[in-house]
Amino acid sequence: MASEALFGGMTAAEIDRQYNFRKLVPEHPAYFARWQAESEAVRARLGGRYDIPTGPHPRQRADVFPAGEGTPVLVFIHGGYWRALSKDLHSFIATPYVERRVAVVLLGYGLCPDVTMDELCGHAQAGLDWVFANAASFGGDPRRVVVSGHSAGGHLTAKLVSENRDRVAGGIPISGLYDLEPMLGFEVNEQLRLDPDSARRLSPIHAVPAPAPLLMPALGGLETDAMHRQQADYALAWAAQGNAVREIVEPGADHFSVVDRFAEPGSLLFEAALAMLKDA
């Protein structure tokens, strides 16, 4: 029976208990509604360049929030289990960074099942390529690009840092999924269409480069045991290649409120991210 099959050493029922974030945080609709409202206000107030094409797919778009000349660049990739949400919910992240002279770029990408996971990862790479090619046009320094993202965006962040290790200054994957094998036993795979081979090939934990820039994986202290294992195992794999790594566990944060902490001056995560950007 499917419920008895093991995916990454877990049954499908256990995977649901550990990885069904919306079920684990039933108030998630309130987060999304607030993020949307705050982001609309930020876009009206901050000014910037919105919905810039970074590829042919209609969701391959970037929003840019400049912060002056010669500034570091924070690239942020949204979550949603590779099948939901958008960059438009996350403009609120920009304000505290722009106020501290960090340019912010939000990247969009096609969602499963409209695109395959390979195509989706290609969209993220195309977005990052656009940032490097165009950073100077909005005052950003292409030598000081730090990539970040949440959940599915954390997975994409890890892939991009590994595959662009000579170009990026660092990575901050937040609540990332670095081993995709458990997804084979989760309901989202109806849209992702992963098989054992693609799940392994697209898992950042199996493709850690050396040398590589500083990685700072982060998650909320209230997240599940499986998510803490994902982060700890990935940090160990990164360090095992001789790379610098600093784990962040944001106290009292769940899978969604950790995004708020990323944009909250004074929080452990925000201050660590800002320090990485300023040191880039």
C-alpha positions in Angstrom: 0.0 0.0 0.0 1.1 3.6 -0.7 0.8 4.5 2.9 3.4 1.8 3.8 5.9 2.8 1.1 9.0 4.6 2.3 10.1 7.9 0.6 13.3 9.1 2.1 12.8 6.7 5.0 9.3 8.1 5.7 5.8 6.9 5.0 3.4 9.1 3.0 1.4 9.7 6.2 4.5 10.9 8.0 5.5 13.1 5.1 2.1 14.8 5.3 2.6 15.4 9.0 6.1 16.9 8.4 5.8 18.7 5.1 2.1 19.9 4.8 3.0 23.4 5.9 -0.5 24.9 5.3 -2.1 22.2 7.4 0.6 22.8 10.1 -0.1 26.5 10.1 -3.9 26.8 9.7 -3.7 30.6 9.9 -1.6 30.8 6.7 -4.4 32.6 4.7 -4.0 35.6 7.1 -0.3 35.7 6.3 -0.9 35.7 2.6 -3.6 38.4 2.8 -1.3 40.6 4.9 1.7 40.1 2.7 -0.5 41.0 -0.4 -1.8 44.2 1.2 1.6 45.3 2.5 3.2 44.5 -0.8 0.7 46.6 -2.7 1.4 49.5 -0.4 5.1 49.1 -0.8 5.0 49.1 -4.6 2.9 52.3 -4.5 5.3 53.9 -2.0 8.8 52.8 -2.9 8.7 53.0 -6.6 10.7 50.7 -8.8 10.5 48.7 -12.0 7.9 46.0 -12.1 7.1 42.9 -14.2 10.3 43.1 -16.2 10.5 40.1 -18.6 13.3 37.7 -17.8 12.2 35.0 -20.2 9.4 34.0 -22.5 7.0 32.5 -19.9 4.4 35.0 -18.7 5.5 34.4 -15.1 9.2 35.0 -15.8 9.2 38.5 -14.5 11.2 40.6 -12.1 10.4 43.4 -9.8 13.4 45.8 -9.0 13.6 48.1 -6.0 16.8 50.3 -6.5 18.7 51.6 -3.5 21.3 53.9 -5.0 24.5 53.5 -6.9 27.0 50.7 -6.2 24.7 48.9 -3.8 24.7 45.2 -3.0 21.8 43.2 -4.5 19.4 40.9 -2.7 17.6 38.5 -5.0 14.5 36.9 -3.5 12.6 33.9 -4.9 9.1 33.2 -3.5 7.8 29.9 -2.2 4.6 28.0 -2.7 5.7 24.4 -3.2 6.7 25.2 -6.8 3.0 25.3 -7.7 1.5 28.4 -6.1 2.0 32.0 -4.8 4.0 34.7 -6.7 6.6 37.5 -6.3 3.7 40.0 -6.0 3.1 38.8 -2.4 6.6 39.6 -1.3 7.3 43.2 -2.1 7.1 44.0 1.6 10.5 42.4 2.0 12.1 45.3 0.1 11.5 48.2 2.5 14.0 47.5 5.3 16.7 46.5 2.9 16.2 49.5 0.5 16.3 51.8 3.5 19.7 50.4 4.3 21.0 50.8 0.8 20.5 47.3 -0.5 18.8 46.9 -3.9 16.1 44.1 -4.0 15.0 42.0 -6.9 12.0 39.7 -6.7 12.0 36.9 -9.3 9.0 35.0 -10.7 8.9 31.7 -12.4 6.5 29.3 -14.1 4.6 27.0 -11.8 4.0 23.2 -11.9 2.2 21.5 -13.6 2.2 24.2 -16.3 6.0 23.7 -16.5 8.2 20.8 -15.4 10.5 21.1 -12.5 13.5 21.2 -14.9 11.9 24.1 -16.7 11.0 25.9 -13.5 14.7 25.6 -12.3 15.7 27.0 -15.7 13.4 30.0 -15.2 15.1 30.8 -11.9 18.5 30.6 -13.6 17.3 32.9 -16.4 16.1 35.3 -13.7 19.5 35.3 -12.0 21.2 35.7 -15.4 19.1 38.8 -16.0 20.2 40.3 -12.6 23.8 39.9 -13.5 23.3 41.4 -16.9 21.2 44.3 -15.7 22.4 45.1 -12.1 24.3 48.2 -13.2 21.1 49.6 -14.8 19.5 50.0 -11.4 22.6 50.9 -9.5 23.4 47.4 -8.2 26.9 45.9 -8.1 26.9 42.6 -10.0 29.9 41.5 -7.8 27.8 41.8 -4.7 24.7 39.6 -5.4 23.2 37.5 -2.6 20.5 35.0 -3.5 17.7 34.2 -1.1 14.3 32.5 -1.2 11.7 30.8 1.0 10.5 27.2 1.0 10.5 26.2 -2.7 12.4 29.4 -3.2 14.9 28.1 -0.7 15.4 25.0 -2.8 15.9 27.2 -5.9 18.3 29.4 -3.9 20.5 26.4 -3.0 20.6 25.3 -6.6 21.5 28.7 -7.9 24.3 29.2 -5.4 25.7 25.8 -6.3 25.5 26.4 -10.0 26.7 30.0 -9.9 29.3 29.7 -7.2 31.8 31.9 -9.1 29.2 34.7 -9.5 27.2 35.0 -6.4 28.5 36.4 -3.1 26.4 34.2 -0.9 23.1 32.4 -0.3 20.3 32.6 2.3 17.9 29.7 1.6 15.0 30.0 4.1 13.0 26.9 5.1 14.4 25.2 2.1 14.0 21.7 0.8 17.3 20.3 -0.1 16.5 16.6 -0.5 13.4 16.2 -2.7 13.0 12.4 -2.2 10.2 12.9 0.5 8.2 14.8 -2.2 7.8 11.5 -4.0 5.3 10.4 -1.3 3.6 13.8 -0.9 0.4 15.0 -2.6 2.2 17.9 -4.3 4.0 15.4 -6.6 0.8 15.1 -8.6 1.8 18.6 -9.9 5.6 18.3 -9.7 5.8 14.9 -11.5 9.1 13.9 -9.9 10.4 10.4 -10.2 13.3 8.9 -8.2 15.9 10.0 -10.8 14.7 13.6 -11.1 14.2 14.0 -7.4 17.8 13.1 -6.8 19.1 15.1 -9.7 17.3 18.2 -8.6 18.2 17.9 -4.9 20.8 20.4 -3.9 22.2 18.1 -1.2 23.5 15.8 -3.9 25.3 18.6 -5.8 27.4 20.6 -3.3 30.3 22.3 -5.1 33.7 23.3 -3.8 34.8 25.9 -3.4 31.6 27.9 -2.9 30.6 31.1 -1.2 29.1 31.5 2.3 25.8 29.8 2.7 23.4 30.8 5.5 20.4 28.4 5.6 17.7 29.5 7.9 14.3 28.3 9.3 11.9 28.9 12.0 12.4 27.3 15.4 8.8 26.0 15.4 9.2 24.1 12.1 9.0 20.4 12.0 11.7 17.8 12.8 12.0 16.9 9.2 12.6 20.5 8.2 15.3 20.9 10.9 16.9 17.7 9.5 16.8 19.0 6.0 18.7 22.1 7.1 21.2 20.4 9.4 22.0 17.7 6.7 22.5 20.3 4.0 24.7 22.5 6.2 26.8 19.4 7.0 27.1 18.6 3.3 28.1 22.2 2.5 30.7 22.2 5.3 32.0 18.8 4.3 33.3 20.3 1.1 35.3 22.9 3.0 32.7 25.7 2.4 31.7 28.3 5.0 28.2 27.8 6.4 26.3 29.5 9.2 22.9 28.0 10.2 20.2 30.3 11.5 17.2 29.1 13.6 14.8 32.0 14.2 13.3 31.5 17.6 9.5 31.3 17.8 9.0 31.5 14.1 6.9 29.0 12.0 7.2 28.2 8.3 5.5 31.4 7.3 6.3 33.9 10.1 10.0 33.3 9.4 9.5 35.3 6.2 8.3 38.2 8.3 11.5 37.9 10.4 13.6 38.1 7.2 12.1 41.6 6.8 12.1 42.6 10.5 15.1 44.8 11.6 16.5 43.5 14.8 15.6 39.9 14.2 18.4 37.3 14.1 17.7 36.5 10.5 17.4 40.1 9.2 20.6 41.3 10.9 22.6 38.2 9.7 21.3 38.7 6.1 22.1 42.4 6.2 25.6 41.7 7.5 26.2 39.2 4.6 25.0 41.8 2.1 27.2 44.6 3.5 30.2 42.3 3.6 29.6 41.0 0.0 
